[in-house]
Amino acid sequence: MFDTHTHLADPQFKEDRIKVIKRALEVKVNKFICICSSLEEMEIFSQDLAHYGFIWMAAGIHPHDASKYDKREDIFRKAFKMDKFCALGEIGLDYHYMNSPKEVQKVVFENQLRIAQRNNLPVIIHTREAEEDTYQILKKREIRRGLIHCFSGEKRALTKYLNLGFYISLAGNVTFPQASKLREMASLIPLNRLLVETDSPYLAPQKVRGQRNEPAFLKYTLEEIARLRKISLKRLSEITEQNAKEFFRITEKII
């Protein structure tokens, strides 16, 4: 199983990061994309995670930190020096918490999309209560290699992203009792565009709700999607792993 979005460098994993990885491997979650949103997280990745052959890194400035963009641009200079850097993200728009003004978020989002395009990198998109603005910017910039992280939108948004050629990633919230609309969307995503993630340490699936999330819990999300799609867990794991390899351009030679 391939966890395409985990914050393994987050301070919440400081005390047991290696044990977290071991627990994931024990249940066959054996490939990870670690999301880094600061120089501090990238340093943790370099020291504690980069030596693992099955962990890769994505880096970007989260919309929550858009107002601090000028102080965080060094993240890209460091990322481009790292062999395990495979995607730019998570980046995008978040109109829920509004840690940064909308217009600032939009400017920073476009700046980062330009960096991705110049360097032929896929992008991992965070969008919350900002679907239309997110879509319009992606369309304007003609982004073709993108992934909507932790999708929770409506059918109209799903159709738009799929028409752009994007992949769609589902997380633990698809298991929540009140998430009937999201489960409906999970049944509509073409299997060749589907990815899965934990977003750990956040968003634990229903079976472990209230606990700190970790990559080992990815199996609960996959089990629910497999039930919805009426295919085996093994087959769904194989499909989503292959999709992840293709999207992030990861080959068996470096696993």
C-alpha positions in Angstrom: 0.0 0.0 0.0 1.2 3.5 -0.9 0.5 6.4 1.4 0.8 9.4 -1.0 0.4 12.1 1.7 1.8 11.8 5.2 3.5 14.5 7.3 6.1 12.2 8.8 8.4 15.1 9.6 5.7 16.7 11.7 6.6 17.3 15.4 3.8 14.9 16.5 6.0 12.1 15.3 9.2 13.3 17.1 9.2 10.7 19.8 8.4 7.6 17.8 8.9 8.3 14.1 10.9 5.1 13.4 8.3 3.0 15.3 5.6 4.6 13.2 7.4 3.5 10.0 7.9 0.0 11.3 4.2 -0.3 12.2 3.3 0.7 8.7 5.6 -1.8 7.1 4.1 -4.6 9.3 0.7 -4.1 7.7 2.2 -3.7 4.2 2.0 0.1 3.9 5.5 0.2 2.4 5.8 3.4 0.3 5.3 7.0 1.4 5.3 10.5 0.1 6.4 12.8 3.0 5.0 16.3 2.8 7.3 19.1 4.0 6.1 22.6 4.4 9.1 24.3 6.1 12.9 24.2 6.2 12.6 22.6 9.7 10.6 19.7 8.3 12.9 19.3 5.4 15.9 19.1 7.8 14.1 16.3 9.7 13.4 14.6 6.4 17.1 14.8 5.5 18.3 13.5 8.9 15.7 10.8 9.7 13.9 9.8 6.5 15.8 10.4 3.3 17.9 7.2 3.7 14.8 5.0 3.4 14.5 3.8 -0.1 10.7 3.7 0.0 10.1 7.3 1.3 10.1 10.3 -1.1 9.5 13.9 -0.4 7.2 16.7 -1.6 7.7 20.3 -0.6 5.7 23.5 -0.9 4.3 26.4 1.0 0.9 25.6 2.4 -1.9 28.3 1.8 -2.0 28.8 5.6 1.5 30.2 5.3 1.0 32.3 2.1 1.7 35.5 4.0 5.1 34.2 5.0 6.0 33.3 1.4 9.0 35.6 1.2 10.5 34.2 4.3 10.0 30.6 3.2 11.2 30.6 -0.4 14.4 28.9 0.7 12.4 25.7 0.9 12.7 25.4 -2.9 16.4 26.0 -3.1 16.9 23.2 -0.5 14.4 20.9 -2.2 16.0 21.0 -5.6 19.3 19.8 -4.0 17.6 16.6 -2.7 17.4 13.4 -4.7 14.1 12.3 -3.1 12.2 15.5 -4.1 9.5 14.3 -6.5 6.6 16.8 -6.3 5.7 20.3 -5.4 3.1 20.5 -2.6 1.0 20.8 -0.8 0.0 24.1 -2.3 -3.3 25.7 -3.0 -6.1 27.8 -1.4 -7.8 27.5 2.0 -10.8 29.8 2.6 -11.9 28.0 5.8 -9.3 29.2 8.3 -8.2 32.2 6.3 -4.7 32.4 7.9 -3.7 34.5 4.9 -5.9 36.8 2.8 -7.5 35.4 -0.4 -5.5 37.5 -2.8 -2.2 36.7 -1.1 -3.1 33.0 -1.3 -3.8 33.3 -5.0 -0.6 35.1 -5.8 1.5 32.5 -3.9 -0.4 29.6 -5.4 0.3 30.8 -8.9 4.0 31.5 -8.1 4.4 28.0 -6.9 2.6 26.6 -10.0 5.1 28.4 -12.2 8.0 26.8 -10.3 6.5 23.4 -10.8 5.9 24.1 -14.5 9.5 25.3 -15.0 10.9 22.2 -13.4 8.4 19.7 -14.9 7.1 18.7 -11.4 3.7 17.3 -10.5 1.7 19.4 -8.0 -0.2 18.3 -4.9 -3.2 20.6 -4.4 -4.9 21.6 -1.2 -8.3 23.2 -1.6 -10.8 24.0 1.1 -14.0 26.0 0.5 -12.1 27.5 -2.5 -13.1 25.0 -5.3 -13.9 27.5 -8.0 -10.9 29.8 -7.5 -8.6 26.7 -7.3 -10.0 25.3 -10.5 -9.8 28.6 -12.4 -6.2 29.1 -11.5 -5.2 25.5 -12.4 -7.1 25.9 -15.7 -5.5 29.3 -16.5 -2.0 28.0 -15.7 -2.7 24.9 -17.9 -1.6 22.5 -15.2 -1.9 18.9 -16.4 0.0 16.9 -13.8 -1.9 17.5 -10.7 -3.3 15.7 -7.7 -6.2 16.9 -5.5 -5.2 15.9 -2.0 -7.8 14.7 0.4 -10.7 15.3 -2.0 -14.0 16.1 -0.2 -15.9 18.1 -2.9 -19.1 17.7 -4.9 -19.6 15.9 -8.2 -19.2 19.2 -10.2 -15.8 19.8 -8.8 -14.7 16.2 -9.3 -15.7 16.3 -13.0 -13.8 19.5 -13.5 -10.6 18.1 -12.0 -10.9 14.9 -13.9 -11.3 16.9 -17.1 -8.1 18.6 -16.4 -6.4 15.2 -16.3 -5.9 15.3 -12.5 -5.6 12.4 -10.1 -7.9 12.3 -7.0 -6.7 11.2 -3.6 -9.0 10.0 -0.8 -8.2 10.0 2.9 -9.7 8.7 6.1 -12.7 11.0 6.0 -14.3 8.7 3.4 -14.9 6.3 6.4 -16.8 8.8 8.5 -20.5 8.0 9.2 -21.7 11.3 7.9 -19.6 11.2 4.7 -22.2 9.6 2.4 -21.7 12.2 -0.3 -17.9 11.6 -0.3 -18.5 7.8 -0.5 -20.6 8.5 -3.6 -17.8 10.5 -5.1 -15.4 7.6 -4.3 -17.5 5.3 -6.4 -17.3 7.7 -9.4 -13.5 8.3 -9.6 -12.0 6.3 -12.4 -9.7 3.6 -10.9 -6.8 4.8 -13.1 -7.0 8.2 -11.4 -7.4 7.2 -7.8 -4.8 7.6 -5.1 -5.0 7.1 -1.3 -3.5 8.8 1.6 -3.6 9.2 5.4 -2.7 12.9 5.8 -1.2 11.7 9.1 -1.0 12.8 11.8 -4.4 14.3 10.9 -7.7 12.9 9.9 -7.7 9.4 11.4 -10.2 6.9 9.9 -13.4 6.1 11.8 -12.0 2.9 13.3 -9.3 4.8 15.1 -11.0 8.2 15.3 -9.6 10.3 18.1 -6.1 8.8 17.9 -3.1 10.4 16.2 -3.3 9.2 12.6 -0.3 7.3 11.1 0.4 5.5 7.8 -0.5 2.1 9.2 -4.1 3.2 9.3 -4.2 3.6 5.5 -5.6 0.1 5.4 -8.9 1.3 6.9 -9.4 3.8 4.1 -8.5 1.2 1.4 -10.9 -1.3 2.9 -13.8 1.1 2.7 -13.0 2.1 -0.9 -12.6 -1.5 -1.8 -16.0 -2.2 -0.3 -17.6 0.6 -2.2 -15.9 -0.4 -5.5 -16.7 -4.1 -5.0 -13.1 -5.2 -5.6 -10.6 -6.9 -3.3 -8.3 -5.0 -1.0 -5.3 -6.5 -2.7 -6.4 -5.4 -6.2 -7.2 -1.9 -5.0 -3.8 -1.7 -3.3 -2.1 -2.7 -6.5 -4.1 -0.2 -8.6 -3.5 2.7 -6.3 0.2 1.8 -5.9 0.7 1.7 -9.7 -1.2 5.0 -10.1 1.1 6.6 -7.5 4.3 5.4 -9.2 3.1 6.8 -12.5 2.0 10.1 -11.1 5.2 10.7 -9.0 7.4 9.0 -11.7 8.7 6.5 -9.2 10.3 3.4 -10.7 11.0 0.0 -9.1 14.8 0.7 -9.6 14.8 3.1 -6.7 12.4 1.4 -4.4 
